[in-house]
Amino acid sequence: MNSRRKFIQYSSMLGLGVAVSPLQFCTSPSKESVATESEPLLSEFGIQLYSVKEDMAIDPAGTMRKLASYGYKQFEGFDGGKGILWGMSPEEFNGLLNEIGAKMVATHCNVFENLEEQAQLALQTGIQYLICPWIGPQKSIEEYKNIAAEFNQIGEKLNALGLKFAYHNHDYTFVELEGQMPQDVLMTETNPEWVDFEMDMYWVYVAGIDPKDYLSKYPSRFKLCHVKDAIPGPGDPHQRGTLLGQGEIPYSDLIAQSQGLGMEFFIVEQEQFPSGTPMEAAEANAVYLSGLQKS
């Protein structure tokens, strides 16, 4: 179907490198104060490995070891051309995770093909969620309803195996179409027992929607989220990414609020790098999240 074609187009982009500047990052937050004596806001947090895709392509095991040393205890994967286990056997993958004290809680993948094969790998390695990362803008609400029906079928299959399914949004599902918001259609047309959602807070925010308000509209439907910041002001929404704490999304409050609305996994993702390297950004973002405290 159309969603399969668009997913394949999206997947082909994953292997493309992104040029970055070798400048150093400033890691101290500029927008939000960080308390020094209190309970951490997050006991654990993760990173979407696509944030460091160039490093993963060269040395996936070494990259994951370094990320774990920064404080990431959860990983969310993607298929960069070597499968969801990055060319490792389940035994090798489990050994690596045990060595570094981390879990692969989810992975983005093409759920429209080879679902059973990917599900078996997930079951062998403790991956809880298989996530559809992209469907592309659809031309009608009816097409979104068709996708919702397919999500139900995928979710039911994975549920029967003891796995979970989720869909990760971009901004296009938050743009009105035929008098409706496509994301609302996906929410209401899917079975909560089979289909969860991963909120990319950046894409919700740059689409002009308050992430907290939308989470409140559908409590407990969003179990995972992508945490990435946006530089202040207008501009191309695809080019506003920056380090956590360097943008205008109020994550200290937003994370605390979303915890009370069913959010379980907080996963760093960064795709634009104003300066420095992706690995330096990953380290700086881990410092930021580690420093957030409960009020």
Solvent accessible surface area in square Angstrom, and as a share of the most:
residue,aa,sasa,rsa
1,M,89,0.40
2,N,48,0.25
3,S,0,0.00
4,R,84,0.31
5,R,125,0.46
6,K,35,0.15
7,F,7,0.03
8,I,90,0.46
9,Q,97,0.43
10,Y,33,0.13
11,S,38,0.24
12,S,80,0.52
13,M,108,0.48
14,L,17,0.08
15,G,67,0.64
16,L,115,0.57
17,G,58,0.56
18,V,69,0.40
19,A,104,0.81
20,V,53,0.31
21,S,39,0.25
22,P,115,0.72
23,L,112,0.56
24,Q,139,0.62
25,F,28,0.12
26,C,85,0.51
27,T,69,0.40
28,S,67,0.43
29,P,41,0.26
30,S,78,0.50
31,K,116,0.49
32,E,32,0.14
33,S,111,0.72
34,V,54,0.31
35,A,55,0.42
36,T,128,0.74
37,E,162,0.73
38,S,58,0.38
39,E,105,0.47
40,P,69,0.43
41,L,8,0.04
42,L,12,0.06
43,S,113,0.73
44,E,82,0.37
45,F,10,0.04
46,G,0,0.00
47,I,1,0.00
48,Q,1,0.01
49,L,0,0.00
50,Y,33,0.12
51,S,6,0.04
52,V,0,0.00
53,K,17,0.07
54,E,50,0.22
55,D,45,0.23
56,M,0,0.00
57,A,57,0.44
58,I,148,0.75
59,D,71,0.37
60,P,20,0.13
61,A,23,0.18
62,G,22,0.21
63,T,9,0.05
64,M,0,0.00
65,R,106,0.39
66,K,107,0.45
67,L,0,0.00
68,A,10,0.08
69,S,89,0.57
70,Y,47,0.18
71,G,27,0.26
72,Y,0,0.00
73,K,78,0.33
74,Q,16,0.07
75,F,0,0.00
76,E,0,0.00
77,G,0,0.00
78,F,6,0.02
79,D,52,0.27
80,G,29,0.28
81,G,72,0.69
82,K,97,0.41
83,G,29,0.28
84,I,3,0.01
85,L,5,0.03
86,W,9,0.03
87,G,64,0.62
88,M,35,0.16
89,S,42,0.27
90,P,22,0.14
91,E,126,0.57
92,E,105,0.47
93,F,0,0.00
94,N,47,0.24
95,G,39,0.37
96,L,8,0.04
97,L,11,0.05
98,N,121,0.62
99,E,108,0.48
100,I,24,0.12
101,G,48,0.46
102,A,9,0.07
103,K,132,0.56
104,M,1,0.01
105,V,2,0.01
106,A,0,0.00
107,T,0,0.00
108,H,12,0.05
109,C,3,0.02
110,N,27,0.14
111,V,2,0.01
112,F,18,0.07
113,E,75,0.34
114,N,100,0.51
115,L,14,0.07
116,E,103,0.46
117,E,110,0.49
118,Q,19,0.09
119,A,0,0.00
120,Q,85,0.38
121,L,45,0.22
122,A,0,0.00
123,L,76,0.38
124,Q,92,0.41
125,T,9,0.05
126,G,54,0.52
127,I,3,0.02
128,Q,68,0.30
129,Y,2,0.01
130,L,0,0.00
131,I,0,0.00
132,C,0,0.00
133,P,4,0.02
134,W,58,0.20
135,I,0,0.00
136,G,0,0.00
137,P,69,0.44
138,Q,13,0.06
139,K,170,0.72
140,S,27,0.17
141,I,6,0.03
142,E,103,0.46
143,E,52,0.23
144,Y,3,0.01
145,K,78,0.33
146,N,79,0.40
147,I,1,0.00
148,A,1,0.00
149,A,51,0.39
150,E,23,0.10
151,F,0,0.00
152,N,29,0.15
153,Q,109,0.48
154,I,11,0.06
155,G,1,0.01
156,E,83,0.37
157,K,109,0.46
158,L,0,0.00
159,N,75,0.39
160,A,88,0.69
161,L,71,0.35
162,G,64,0.61
163,L,8,0.04
164,K,93,0.39
165,F,2,0.01
166,A,0,0.00
167,Y,1,0.00
168,H,7,0.03
169,N,1,0.00
170,H,19,0.08
171,D,25,0.13
172,Y,26,0.10
173,T,0,0.00
174,F,8,0.03
175,V,90,0.52
176,E,130,0.58
177,L,46,0.23
178,E,112,0.50
179,G,60,0.57
180,Q,84,0.37
181,M,45,0.20
182,P,2,0.01
183,Q,0,0.00
184,D,30,0.15
185,V,6,0.04
186,L,0,0.00
187,M,2,0.01
188,T,96,0.56
189,E,77,0.35
190,T,8,0.05
191,N,45,0.23
192,P,85,0.53
193,E,135,0.60
194,W,70,0.24
195,V,0,0.00
196,D,19,0.10
197,F,1,0.00
198,E,0,0.00
199,M,0,0.00
200,D,0,0.00
201,M,0,0.00
202,Y,4,0.01
203,W,16,0.06
204,V,0,0.00
205,Y,59,0.23
206,V,25,0.14
207,A,31,0.24
208,G,66,0.63
209,I,43,0.22
210,D,66,0.34
211,P,5,0.03
212,K,64,0.27
213,D,78,0.40
214,Y,9,0.03
215,L,3,0.01
216,S,58,0.37
217,K,117,0.50
218,Y,31,0.12
219,P,73,0.46
220,S,57,0.37
221,R,27,0.10
222,F,1,0.01
223,K,42,0.18
224,L,0,0.00
225,C,0,0.00
226,H,0,0.00
227,V,0,0.00
228,K,9,0.04
229,D,1,0.00
230,A,0,0.00
231,I,71,0.36
232,P,67,0.42
233,G,33,0.32
234,P,138,0.87
235,G,50,0.48
236,D,75,0.39
237,P,44,0.28
238,H,92,0.41
239,Q,114,0.51
240,R,23,0.08
241,G,7,0.07
242,T,11,0.06
243,L,11,0.05
244,L,8,0.04
245,G,1,0.01
246,Q,48,0.21
247,G,1,0.01
248,E,57,0.25
249,I,2,0.01
250,P,70,0.44
251,Y,0,0.00
252,S,32,0.20
253,D,85,0.44
254,L,7,0.03
255,I,0,0.00
256,A,47,0.36
257,Q,73,0.32
258,S,0,0.00
259,Q,69,0.31
260,G,68,0.65
261,L,40,0.20
262,G,22,0.21
263,M,10,0.05
264,E,96,0.43
265,F,21,0.09
266,F,6,0.02
267,I,0,0.00
268,V,2,0.01
269,E,11,0.05
270,Q,7,0.03
271,E,53,0.24
272,Q,46,0.20
273,F,25,0.11
274,P,86,0.54
275,S,24,0.15
276,G,0,0.00
277,T,48,0.28
278,P,11,0.07
279,M,22,0.10
280,E,50,0.22
281,A,1,0.01
282,A,3,0.02
283,E,79,0.35
284,A,3,0.03
285,N,3,0.01
286,A,0,0.00
287,V,84,0.48
288,Y,4,0.02
289,L,0,0.00
290,S,58,0.37
291,G,18,0.17
292,L,2,0.01
293,Q,33,0.15
294,K,85,0.36
295,S,162,1.05
